Amino acid sequence: MQNDHIDIGNMIKERRKSVEESIRPISNAELKTLQESLFTDPLHPWAEPFRLFAGENGGEIFYHATTSEHVQVVYCRAKEKGIWFRPGVGIGIIQPMALGILREIVDSQ
């Protein structure tokens, strides 16, 4: 059996670089359009959590970026919350380590 070695440090560097290059503020209208394109089925298990995330932080600035693996992130700096997704593949809450990286990137702009 072959031992596959994953270089986590390099993977994080690549993701960070691609996020730094692509991150930008996203308007509420763009966020709504993104939400509608992700969840064409209102019964999708993540449709409501995404809607709540956007709604609870509606007065704040959101940032949108894409990693080198085509994973997209939506991040709210003021609330220190975010969601990652790869359309048709998966979605989830951004974890504390990645939130710290996003905070550094946004704060350095």
C-alpha positions as CSV (number, residue, x, y, z in Angstrom):
1,M,0.0,0.0,0.0
2,Q,1.4,3.4,-1.0
3,N,1.8,6.0,1.7
4,D,0.4,9.3,0.4
5,H,2.1,12.2,2.0
6,I,0.1,15.5,2.1
7,D,2.2,18.6,2.7
8,I,-0.3,20.5,4.9
9,G,2.0,23.5,5.3
10,N,2.4,24.0,1.6
11,M,-1.3,23.5,1.0
12,I,-2.1,26.2,3.6
13,K,0.4,28.6,1.9
14,E,-1.1,27.9,-1.5
15,R,-4.7,28.5,-0.2
16,R,-3.6,31.7,1.6
17,K,-2.0,33.1,-1.5
18,S,-5.0,32.4,-3.7
19,V,-7.3,34.0,-1.1
20,E,-5.1,37.0,-0.8
21,E,-5.2,37.4,-4.6
22,S,-9.0,36.9,-4.9
23,I,-10.6,38.4,-1.8
24,R,-12.9,41.3,-2.2
25,P,-15.9,42.9,-0.5
26,I,-19.1,41.5,-1.7
27,S,-22.4,43.5,-1.7
28,N,-25.6,42.2,-0.1
29,A,-27.1,41.9,-3.6
30,E,-24.1,39.7,-4.7
31,L,-24.4,37.6,-1.6
32,K,-28.1,37.1,-2.2
33,T,-27.4,36.1,-5.8
34,L,-24.7,33.7,-4.6
35,Q,-27.1,32.2,-2.1
36,E,-29.7,31.7,-4.8
37,S,-27.3,30.0,-7.1
38,L,-26.0,27.7,-4.4
39,F,-29.4,26.6,-3.1
40,T,-31.8,26.2,-6.0
41,D,-33.6,23.7,-3.8
42,P,-34.9,25.5,-0.7
43,L,-34.9,22.1,1.2
44,H,-31.1,21.8,0.8
45,P,-29.8,21.2,4.4
46,W,-27.5,24.3,4.2
47,A,-30.0,26.7,2.6
48,E,-31.3,27.9,6.0
49,P,-27.9,28.1,7.8
50,F,-26.5,30.2,4.9
51,R,-29.6,32.4,4.8
52,L,-29.3,32.9,8.6
53,F,-25.6,33.7,8.3
54,A,-26.2,36.3,5.7
55,G,-29.3,37.7,7.5
56,E,-27.8,37.9,11.0
57,N,-24.8,39.8,9.7
58,G,-26.7,41.9,7.1
59,G,-25.4,45.3,8.1
60,E,-21.8,44.1,8.0
61,I,-19.2,43.9,5.2
62,F,-18.8,40.4,3.7
63,Y,-15.7,39.2,1.8
64,H,-15.7,36.6,-0.9
65,A,-12.6,34.7,-2.1
66,T,-11.7,31.4,-3.9
67,T,-8.8,29.1,-2.9
68,S,-6.5,27.3,-5.3
69,E,-8.7,24.2,-5.0
70,H,-11.8,26.2,-6.1
71,V,-13.3,26.3,-2.6
72,Q,-15.1,29.6,-2.1
73,V,-15.3,31.4,1.2
74,V,-17.7,34.1,2.5
75,Y,-16.3,35.8,5.5
76,C,-17.7,38.5,7.8
77,R,-14.8,40.2,9.6
78,A,-17.0,42.1,12.1
79,K,-18.7,39.0,13.4
80,E,-15.6,36.8,12.8
81,K,-17.7,34.1,11.0
82,G,-17.5,32.5,7.7
83,I,-18.8,29.7,5.4
84,W,-16.8,27.7,2.9
85,F,-18.3,25.9,-0.1
86,R,-17.5,24.1,-3.3
87,P,-20.6,24.1,-5.4
88,G,-21.9,20.6,-5.9
89,V,-19.2,19.1,-3.5
90,G,-19.6,20.4,0.0
91,I,-20.2,23.3,2.4
92,G,-19.3,24.1,6.0
93,I,-18.4,26.5,8.7
94,I,-14.9,28.1,8.6
95,Q,-12.9,26.9,11.6
96,P,-10.9,29.1,14.0
97,M,-7.5,28.7,12.3
98,A,-8.8,29.6,8.9
99,L,-10.8,32.5,10.5
100,G,-7.5,33.8,11.9
101,I,-5.9,33.7,8.4
102,L,-8.9,35.5,6.9
103,R,-8.7,38.2,9.6
104,E,-5.0,38.8,8.9
105,I,-5.7,39.0,5.1
106,V,-8.6,41.4,5.5
107,D,-6.8,43.5,8.1
108,S,-3.8,43.9,5.9
109,Q,-5.8,45.4,3.0
